[in-house]
Amino acid sequence: MVVYKTPGEIDAMHAAGQVTASILAAVRARALPGVSLAELDETARDVLAAARATSPFLGYLPAFAKSAFPAVICASVNDAALHDIPGRYRLADGDLLSIDCGAVLDGWASDAAISVQVGQRRPADTRLIATADQALRAGIAAALPGGRLGDICAAIGAIGRAAGYGICTDFGGHGVGQAMHEDPHVPNDGRPGRGLTLKPGLVIAIEPWFLAGGVDAYRIDRNGWTIRSADGSRAAHVEHTVAITEDGPRVLTAPVPGPPAV
């Protein structure tokens, strides 16, 4: 069931979104060669604690998983696209790192992700991340009242396909509210003019993730969480929580100018 939010509830979700934006900024700043993924998770926990917020990731147990998620961020490196559990692995020069995180503040959730290069940049990774960012912007631009959910999906898919990247629609965007995952599902490819009519009060996570090898297939590690490209190619993942309003899309997880949220 799709749950529509009031303007006041969207404002509350924006406050949660600013905590998520602060987490991503702090983790990005610390994502250097030699730093472990567990240390990045600790950085995120510190931001949550300072904001008196909680993590919607920690303890999350969806139907596909074997066990509850044990961290507050997903930290996926190179061929890992989504949901990798941060552990002892230390970042190396040239790694491609995707960080996915969220925050719950005063009962409202937010969800966002970034992909960054660690140390020396690789042109292929630069292009992959830039394309994912472009697709995210296109998806947000299509999130207009009176449009259809398929408009967002098609905008994302068109950019990923044109670049020759693989796209998997099993995992993608989703509704966000008092729970991190609500209806509707927002695939990263689709047909314009189809699906749910976009109405003010709908809040969704728009999250392109592309596979550099061009193959639309993935595999899941034995831990039941980590999603990797089937061909071993690198992946990029970006995401914002976005509200549909009478005035157009409102990005709730974009950092705003001024003092930090924590």
Sine and cosine of phi, psi and omega as CSV:
sin_phi,cos_phi,sin_psi,cos_psi,sin_omega,cos_omega
0.00,0.00,0.73,-0.68,0.03,-1.00
-0.99,0.11,0.77,-0.63,0.00,-1.00
-0.94,-0.34,0.85,-0.52,0.00,-1.00
-1.00,-0.05,0.60,-0.80,-0.08,-1.00
-0.97,-0.25,0.52,-0.85,0.09,-1.00
-0.98,0.21,0.28,-0.96,0.08,-1.00
-0.83,0.56,-0.61,0.79,0.03,-1.00
-0.92,0.40,-0.62,0.78,0.04,-1.00
-0.93,0.38,-0.59,0.80,0.06,-1.00
-0.91,0.42,-0.62,0.78,0.08,-1.00
-0.87,0.50,-0.66,0.75,0.03,-1.00
-0.90,0.43,-0.61,0.79,0.04,-1.00
-0.93,0.37,-0.53,0.85,0.07,-1.00
-0.89,0.45,-0.63,0.78,0.05,-1.00
-0.88,0.47,-0.68,0.73,0.08,-1.00
-0.89,0.45,-0.61,0.79,0.01,-1.00
-0.90,0.44,-0.52,0.85,0.03,-1.00
-0.94,0.33,-0.51,0.86,0.12,-0.99
-0.91,0.41,-0.70,0.71,0.03,-1.00
-0.88,0.48,-0.67,0.74,0.04,-1.00
-0.87,0.49,-0.62,0.79,0.02,-1.00
-0.92,0.39,-0.62,0.78,0.07,-1.00
-0.86,0.51,-0.76,0.65,-0.05,-1.00
-0.89,0.45,-0.62,0.78,0.03,-1.00
-0.90,0.43,-0.67,0.74,-0.01,-1.00
-0.93,0.38,-0.66,0.75,0.00,-1.00
-0.94,0.35,-0.66,0.75,0.05,-1.00
-0.84,0.54,-0.68,0.73,-0.04,-1.00
-0.91,0.42,-0.48,0.88,-0.05,-1.00
-1.00,-0.10,-0.08,1.00,-0.08,-1.00
-0.98,0.18,0.99,0.17,-0.07,-1.00
-0.83,-0.55,0.39,-0.92,0.05,-1.00
-0.81,0.59,0.71,-0.70,0.02,-1.00
0.99,-0.11,-0.27,0.96,0.00,-1.00
-1.00,0.10,0.71,-0.71,-0.01,-1.00
-0.99,0.13,0.41,-0.91,0.05,-1.00
-0.91,0.43,-0.54,0.84,0.06,-1.00
-0.90,0.44,-0.59,0.81,0.05,-1.00
-0.92,0.40,-0.59,0.81,0.08,-1.00
-0.90,0.43,-0.61,0.79,0.05,-1.00
-0.90,0.44,-0.63,0.77,0.04,-1.00
-0.90,0.43,-0.62,0.78,0.07,-1.00
-0.86,0.51,-0.71,0.71,0.02,-1.00
-0.89,0.45,-0.65,0.76,0.02,-1.00
-0.89,0.46,-0.60,0.80,0.01,-1.00
-0.90,0.44,-0.67,0.74,0.01,-1.00
-0.90,0.44,-0.70,0.72,0.03,-1.00
-0.86,0.51,-0.71,0.70,-0.03,-1.00
-0.89,0.46,-0.68,0.74,-0.01,-1.00
-0.90,0.44,-0.53,0.85,0.00,-1.00
-1.00,0.03,-0.05,1.00,-0.09,-1.00
0.83,0.56,0.65,0.76,0.04,-1.00
-0.92,-0.39,0.23,-0.97,0.05,-1.00
-0.86,-0.51,0.19,-0.98,-0.03,-1.00
-0.98,-0.19,0.77,-0.64,0.12,-0.99
-0.98,0.22,-0.18,0.98,0.00,-1.00
-0.99,0.13,-0.67,0.74,-0.11,-0.99
-0.90,0.44,0.86,-0.50,-0.01,-1.00
0.99,0.12,0.05,1.00,-0.01,-1.00
-0.93,0.38,0.72,-0.69,-0.06,-1.00
-0.69,-0.73,1.00,0.09,0.07,-1.00
-0.97,0.23,0.14,-0.99,-0.09,-1.00
-0.89,0.45,-0.51,0.86,-0.08,-1.00
-0.98,0.19,-0.27,0.96,-0.14,-0.99
-1.00,0.01,0.47,-0.88,0.03,-1.00
-1.00,0.07,-0.44,0.90,-0.04,-1.00
-0.49,-0.87,0.28,-0.96,-0.02,-1.00
-0.92,0.40,0.54,-0.84,-0.01,-1.00
-0.94,0.34,0.75,-0.67,-0.16,-0.99
-0.99,-0.13,0.17,0.99,-0.11,-0.99
-0.68,-0.73,0.08,-1.00,0.01,-1.00
-0.97,-0.22,-0.14,0.99,0.14,-0.99
-0.77,-0.64,0.41,-0.91,0.30,-0.95
-0.99,-0.13,0.76,-0.65,-0.04,-1.00
-0.81,-0.59,0.99,-0.14,-0.16,-0.99
-0.95,-0.32,0.80,-0.61,-0.13,-0.99
-0.89,-0.45,0.76,-0.65,0.14,-0.99
0.88,0.48,-0.97,-0.26,-0.04,-1.00
-0.99,0.16,-0.12,0.99,0.11,-0.99
-0.99,0.16,0.84,-0.54,-0.07,-1.00
-1.00,-0.08,-0.66,0.75,-0.13,-0.99
-0.58,-0.81,0.46,-0.89,0.33,-0.94
0.93,0.37,0.26,0.97,0.00,-1.00
-0.95,0.33,0.63,-0.78,-0.05,-1.00
-1.00,0.09,0.83,-0.55,0.00,-1.00
-0.92,0.38,0.79,-0.61,-0.02,-1.00
-0.66,-0.75,-0.62,-0.78,-0.14,-0.99
-0.99,0.16,-0.19,0.98,-0.03,-1.00
-0.83,0.56,0.73,-0.68,0.04,-1.00
-0.97,-0.23,0.73,-0.68,-0.03,-1.00
-0.86,0.51,0.62,-0.79,0.02,-1.00
-0.90,-0.44,0.42,-0.91,0.04,-1.00
-0.84,0.55,0.80,-0.61,0.01,-1.00
1.00,-0.08,-0.05,1.00,0.04,-1.00
-0.92,0.40,0.50,-0.87,0.18,-0.98
-0.96,-0.29,0.88,-0.48,-0.11,-0.99
-0.90,-0.44,0.78,-0.62,0.13,-0.99
-0.93,-0.36,0.78,-0.62,0.01,-1.00
-0.90,-0.44,0.83,-0.56,0.05,-1.00
-0.87,-0.49,0.74,-0.67,-0.02,-1.00
-0.42,-0.91,0.14,-0.99,0.04,-1.00
-0.44,-0.90,0.08,-1.00,0.05,-1.00
-0.53,-0.85,0.55,-0.84,0.14,-0.99
-0.88,-0.47,0.84,-0.54,-0.01,-1.00
-0.73,-0.68,0.83,-0.56,-0.01,-1.00
0.80,0.60,0.60,0.80,0.10,-0.99
1.00,0.05,0.03,1.00,-0.02,-1.00
-0.88,-0.47,0.64,-0.76,-0.11,-0.99
-0.98,-0.22,0.34,-0.94,0.15,-0.99
-0.56,-0.83,0.33,-0.95,-0.13,-0.99
-0.45,-0.89,0.74,-0.67,0.01,-1.00
-0.39,-0.92,0.28,-0.96,-0.01,-1.00
-0.49,-0.87,0.46,-0.89,0.10,-0.99
-0.69,-0.72,0.39,-0.92,0.19,-0.98
-0.85,-0.52,0.70,-0.72,-0.06,-1.00
-0.69,-0.73,0.38,-0.92,0.11,-0.99
-0.99,-0.17,0.66,-0.75,-0.05,-1.00
-0.98,-0.18,0.86,-0.51,0.02,-1.00
0.93,0.37,-0.77,-0.64,-0.05,-1.00
-0.89,0.45,0.71,-0.70,-0.03,-1.00
-1.00,0.03,0.60,-0.80,0.09,-1.00
-0.94,-0.33,0.77,-0.64,-0.04,-1.00
-0.83,0.56,-0.62,0.79,-0.01,-1.00
-0.91,0.42,-0.61,0.79,0.03,-1.00
-0.94,0.33,-0.61,0.79,0.05,-1.00
-0.85,0.52,-0.70,0.71,0.01,-1.00
-0.91,0.41,-0.67,0.74,-0.02,-1.00
-0.88,0.47,-0.74,0.67,-0.01,-1.00
-0.91,0.41,-0.67,0.74,0.00,-1.00
-0.88,0.47,-0.61,0.80,0.02,-1.00
-0.93,0.36,-0.66,0.75,0.05,-1.00
-0.89,0.46,-0.67,0.74,0.05,-1.00
-0.89,0.46,-0.66,0.75,0.03,-1.00
-0.88,0.47,-0.67,0.74,0.02,-1.00
-0.91,0.42,-0.62,0.79,0.05,-1.00
-0.88,0.47,-0.71,0.70,0.02,-1.00
-0.88,0.47,-0.63,0.77,0.01,-1.00
-0.92,0.39,-0.65,0.76,0.04,-1.00
-0.89,0.45,-0.67,0.75,0.03,-1.00
-0.90,0.43,-0.67,0.74,-0.01,-1.00
-0.89,0.47,-0.47,0.88,0.00,-1.00
-1.00,0.08,-0.07,1.00,-0.06,-1.00
-1.00,0.10,0.92,0.39,-0.12,-0.99
-0.94,-0.34,0.63,-0.78,0.04,-1.00
-0.87,0.49,0.71,-0.71,-0.05,-1.00
1.00,-0.07,-0.27,0.96,0.07,-1.00
-0.98,0.17,-0.17,-0.98,0.00,-1.00
-0.84,-0.54,0.42,-0.91,0.01,-1.00
-0.85,0.53,-0.60,0.80,0.02,-1.00
-0.88,0.48,-0.40,0.92,0.05,-1.00
-0.90,0.44,-0.66,0.75,0.03,-1.00
-0.91,0.41,-0.75,0.67,-0.04,-1.00
-0.87,0.49,-0.70,0.72,-0.02,-1.00
-0.91,0.41,-0.61,0.79,0.01,-1.00
-0.89,0.45,-0.66,0.75,0.04,-1.00
-0.92,0.40,-0.76,0.65,-0.07,-1.00
-0.89,0.46,-0.62,0.79,-0.04,-1.00
-0.88,0.48,-0.64,0.77,-0.02,-1.00
-0.95,0.31,-0.69,0.72,0.02,-1.00
-0.90,0.44,-0.67,0.74,0.00,-1.00
-0.92,0.40,-0.67,0.74,-0.01,-1.00
-0.88,0.48,-0.51,0.86,0.02,-1.00
-0.99,0.11,-0.12,0.99,0.02,-1.00
1.00,0.10,0.32,0.95,-0.06,-1.00
-1.00,-0.07,0.41,-0.91,0.08,-1.00
-0.98,0.21,0.59,-0.81,0.00,-1.00
-0.73,-0.69,0.80,-0.60,0.06,-1.00
-0.93,-0.37,0.78,-0.62,-0.08,-1.00
-0.99,-0.15,0.01,1.00,0.04,-1.00
-0.91,0.41,-0.63,0.78,0.03,-1.00
-0.88,-0.47,0.73,-0.68,-0.03,-1.00
-0.24,-0.97,-0.53,-0.85,0.00,-1.00
-0.97,0.26,0.09,-1.00,-0.13,-0.99
-0.21,-0.98,0.29,-0.96,0.14,-0.99
-0.92,0.40,0.44,-0.90,0.04,-1.00
-0.68,-0.73,0.58,-0.81,0.04,-1.00
-0.20,-0.98,-0.85,-0.52,0.10,-1.00
-0.97,0.24,-0.27,0.96,0.18,-0.98
-0.91,-0.42,0.47,-0.88,-0.01,-1.00
-0.92,0.38,-0.58,0.81,0.00,-1.00
-0.88,-0.48,0.89,-0.45,0.08,-1.00
-0.77,-0.64,0.13,-0.99,0.17,-0.98
-0.94,0.34,0.50,-0.86,0.07,1.00
-0.99,-0.12,0.25,-0.97,0.20,-0.98
-0.97,0.24,0.64,-0.76,-0.04,-1.00
-0.84,-0.55,1.00,0.03,-0.02,-1.00
-0.91,0.42,0.34,-0.94,-0.02,-1.00
-1.00,-0.05,0.36,0.93,0.14,-0.99
-0.34,-0.94,0.45,-0.89,-0.02,-1.00
0.14,-0.99,-0.19,-0.98,-0.04,-1.00
-0.91,-0.42,0.74,-0.68,0.01,-1.00
-0.91,0.41,0.46,-0.89,0.04,-1.00
0.98,0.19,0.10,1.00,-0.02,-1.00
-0.91,-0.42,0.35,-0.94,0.14,-0.99
1.00,0.04,-0.20,-0.98,-0.08,-1.00
-0.83,0.56,0.70,-0.72,0.14,-0.99
-0.95,0.32,0.73,-0.68,-0.02,-1.00
-0.99,0.15,0.88,-0.48,-0.04,-1.00
-0.86,-0.52,0.51,-0.86,0.07,-1.00
-0.82,0.58,0.68,-0.73,-0.05,-1.00
0.97,-0.23,-0.26,0.97,0.09,-1.00
-0.97,0.25,0.76,-0.65,0.06,-1.00
-0.85,-0.53,0.81,-0.59,-0.06,-1.00
-0.71,-0.71,0.46,-0.89,0.22,-0.98
-1.00,-0.03,0.82,-0.57,0.09,-1.00
-0.97,-0.25,0.86,-0.50,-0.16,-0.99
-0.58,-0.82,1.00,0.08,0.11,-0.99
-0.91,0.42,0.64,-0.77,0.23,-0.97
-0.62,-0.79,0.77,-0.63,-0.12,-0.99
-0.84,-0.54,0.49,-0.87,0.00,-1.00
-0.93,-0.36,0.83,-0.55,-0.16,-0.99
-0.89,0.45,-0.49,0.87,-0.08,-1.00
-0.96,0.27,-0.18,0.98,0.03,-1.00
0.99,0.11,0.06,1.00,0.00,-1.00
-0.99,-0.12,0.76,-0.65,-0.04,-1.00
-1.00,0.07,0.74,0.67,-0.08,-1.00
-0.65,-0.76,0.48,-0.88,-0.01,-1.00
-0.64,-0.77,0.20,-0.98,0.13,-0.99
-0.72,-0.69,0.38,-0.93,-0.01,-1.00
-0.91,-0.41,0.75,-0.66,0.00,-1.00
-0.89,0.45,0.23,-0.97,0.01,-1.00
-0.89,0.46,-0.36,0.93,0.02,-1.00
-0.94,0.33,-0.13,0.99,0.04,-1.00
0.99,0.15,0.01,1.00,-0.07,-1.00
-0.88,-0.48,-0.81,0.59,-0.19,-0.98
-0.92,0.39,0.82,-0.57,0.04,-1.00
-0.97,-0.23,0.84,-0.54,-0.02,-1.00
-0.87,-0.50,0.44,-0.90,0.12,-0.99
-0.89,0.46,0.63,-0.77,-0.03,-1.00
-0.92,0.39,-0.47,0.88,-0.06,-1.00
-0.99,-0.17,0.10,1.00,0.02,-1.00
0.99,0.16,0.08,1.00,0.02,-1.00
-0.97,0.23,0.29,-0.96,-0.05,-1.00
-0.97,0.25,0.33,-0.94,-0.04,-1.00
-0.71,-0.70,0.47,-0.88,0.11,-0.99
-0.76,-0.65,0.57,-0.82,-0.09,-1.00
-0.62,-0.79,0.82,-0.57,0.05,-1.00
-0.72,-0.70,0.41,-0.91,-0.13,-0.99
-0.29,-0.96,0.56,-0.83,0.21,-0.98
-0.68,-0.73,0.47,-0.88,0.20,-0.98
-1.00,-0.02,0.79,-0.61,-0.17,-0.99
-0.76,-0.65,0.72,-0.70,0.08,-1.00
-0.97,-0.23,0.68,-0.73,0.15,-0.99
-0.99,0.11,0.83,-0.56,0.02,-1.00
-0.79,-0.61,0.17,-0.98,0.05,-1.00
-0.86,0.51,-0.48,0.88,-0.05,-1.00
-1.00,-0.07,0.06,1.00,-0.02,-1.00
0.91,-0.41,-0.18,-0.98,-0.05,-1.00
-0.95,0.31,0.64,-0.77,0.08,-1.00
-0.86,-0.51,0.89,-0.45,-0.04,-1.00
-0.99,0.11,0.91,-0.42,-0.12,-0.99
-1.00,0.06,-0.29,0.96,-0.05,-1.00
-0.95,-0.31,0.14,0.99,0.10,-1.00
-0.98,0.18,0.75,-0.67,0.02,-1.00
-0.90,0.44,0.61,-0.80,0.02,-1.00
-0.96,-0.27,0.48,-0.88,0.02,-1.00
-0.88,0.47,0.50,-0.87,0.05,-1.00
0.86,-0.50,-0.23,-0.97,-0.02,-1.00
-0.88,0.48,0.50,-0.86,0.04,-1.00
-0.88,0.48,0.39,-0.92,-0.08,-1.00
-0.95,0.30,-0.20,0.98,-0.05,-1.00
-0.82,-0.57,0.00,0.00,0.00,0.00
